Each structure stands twice: as structure tokens, then as C-alpha cells.
Amino acid sequence: MIKLFRNIRKNSLNEGKTTKYFKYAIGEIILVVIGILIALSINNWSENQKINKQEKLYLNRLLEENRKDIVSFTEEIARLEKNNGTIKALSKALKDETSTDALLIQSANDYMIFGSLYPVFNPSTSTYQDLSSTGNLSLIEDTQLRDRIVRHYEAYETVQSNFKINIDWAIPIDAPLFINTNALQFDSKFTKFLFREQTAENLARELRKNEAIFLRNAALHYWINEDSIAYLENMKRETSMLTSIFENKLKSQ
């Protein structure tokens, strides 16, 4: 087409038809401009397709990780509730003067294996860290969704901080149980074999003797577990809501 315009322009000049030449020259310019605009539109479309593809990839990654977090939070809540069950069982056995030696020892054993453990909060954050460190967070076109994602992971950091505060607070209070008593001899899973064999009567007597230390320690862990369960339940609800938003967003794309 451009070659045709050039031939017409050449013939027009040869024939002295200046006016006709200018018309065709303007037409050639318009054609070039249209070509450029079409090329830019195709390029923009291609770039938008690339951006949309990247956004979808990130949303799918965020969706998958948040689904895993929901499972993780659910399992941790169940674990902490089970741990608190062993704490209540130990408290009941120690406070009941009619508890058998076997019941006391079993309650202490369950507490050492389960109840004395700390809560765990370890969410999946790799995709969000990728988005933040690379500046690709801007690929999330929906600004409201983008802001919600940021708030969600800021909430994760808050929960992690609170878990750490609780654990740092508890460790010094935990110490007397392990310094002033042979509590680890009641951990039949890991450390019991390291101690001398004792009769059930002697073990139960030691538990009753150190009742106050065991109950204080158990109460500490019970409180931390309940506080952690509340945080986990809240994060589970928030994560479930965000997961639904991701699902709906991906379906609409």
C-alpha cells in the first residue's frame, strides 16, 4: 500500500499535479499513523495479557497457600485443645485426694508430652514476600483486594509477635518445674528412661509433694493455649474470607 502511494506521488510530481501529490502525501502520513496506532494497540493488548496472566498466577499461589494455612490453623487449634484437655486432667487428678497413683502418673505423663508444649504459628508467606520484595504487588489490579492482602499479612505478623511475647514470658516461669522437680521423669515418650526406676507410690508421692509447682505451670500453659486459640480462630475466619475472595476473583477472570 505504501509502495502504491509512493508511485502515485512520483507520477503526480512528474505530471505537475502538486495538489494531488499533497493529498496522497497526507494519505500516506495518515496510513503510517494508523499503522503505528494499530501496532501500539497490539503491543498494549499483549502487555495487558501478560500482566493478567501474572496476576492470575499470583492469585492462584495466594489461594493455595491460604488454603494450606486454614488446614494448619485448624490442626493447631485441635492440638492446643487436646493439650488443654491434658492440663485439666492433671489439675483434676492432683486436686482429688482420692486419685489413684496410676491416674496421677498417667496425668503427669500426658501433661509432659502434650500440655507443656508451646503453641505454633507458622503461616505460608512466600508468595506475599515475593510480591512485596519484587514490587509485583502492583500486579493485583483491584486496589481494594491489594490493600486487604497487605492487611492480612500484617495480621499474620501481629499474631507471630504475640505468640513470641507469650513464649518469652512463659519460659522463666517454666524453669522452676524443671529445676526444682524431676518433671521429665514423667515424660515416657522421650526422657523417662534416663531416670532410675521408681515405684508408682514414690512417683505419685513426688507429684503430690510438688502439686503447687505443677499446677502453676499447668495454669500458665492453659492460659497461653487459650489465648493462642483465640488468635488462631480469628485468623482462620479471616483467611477463609480472603480465600473466598480469591476464588471469586479467579472465576471472574
Residue pairs with C-beta under 8 A, 6 or more apart in sequence:
1 31
2 28
2 31
2 32
5 24
5 27
5 28
5 31
6 28
8 24
9 21
9 24
9 25
9 28
12 18
12 20
12 21
12 24
13 21
51 139
51 141
52 253
54 136
54 139
55 139
55 140
55 141
55 253
56 250
56 253
58 127
58 130
58 131
58 136
58 139
58 140
59 140
59 246
59 249
59 250
60 250
61 127
62 127
62 128
62 149
62 246
63 243
63 246
63 247
63 250
65 124
65 125
65 126
65 127
66 124
66 239
66 242
66 243
66 246
67 243
68 124
69 123
69 124
69 235
69 239
70 236
70 239
70 240
70 243
72 122
72 123
72 124
73 232
73 233
73 235
73 236
73 239
74 236
76 119
76 120
76 121
76 228
76 232
77 229
77 232
77 233
77 236
80 119
80 225
80 228
80 229
80 232
81 225
81 229
82 114
83 114
83 115
83 117
83 221
83 225
84 115
84 222
84 225
84 226
86 107
86 110
86 111
86 113
86 114
86 115
87 111
87 115
87 218
87 219
87 221
87 222
87 225
88 222
89 107
89 110
89 111
90 107
90 108
90 110
90 111
90 115
90 214
90 215
90 218
91 215
91 218
91 219
92 99
92 107
93 99
93 103
93 104
93 107
94 104
94 107
94 207
94 208
94 211
94 214
94 215
95 215
99 107
101 200
101 201
101 203
101 204
102 200
104 203
104 204
104 207
104 208
105 186
105 200
105 203
105 204
105 207
108 183
108 186
108 207
108 214
109 186
109 187
109 188
109 192
111 186
111 214
111 218
112 183
112 184
112 186
112 187
113 187
113 188
113 189
113 190
115 218
115 221
115 222
116 174
116 177
116 217
116 221
117 221
118 167
118 170
118 221
118 224
119 163
119 166
119 167
119 224
119 225
119 228
119 232
120 163
121 159
121 160
121 163
121 228
121 231
121 232
123 156
123 235
125 153
125 156
128 149
128 153
130 136
131 137
131 139
131 140
131 149
137 146
137 149
137 150
138 146
140 146
140 149
142 249
145 245
145 249
148 242
148 245
149 242
152 238
152 239
152 242
155 235
155 238
156 235
159 231
159 232
159 235
162 227
162 231
163 228
163 231
166 224
166 227
166 228
167 224
170 220
170 221
170 224
173 216
173 217
173 220
174 217
174 220
176 213
176 217
177 183
177 213
177 214
177 217
178 184
180 210
180 213
181 206
181 210
181 213
181 214
182 195
182 206
183 210
183 214
184 190
184 191
184 192
184 194
184 195
185 191
185 192
185 194
185 195
185 198
185 203
186 192
186 203
186 207
207 214
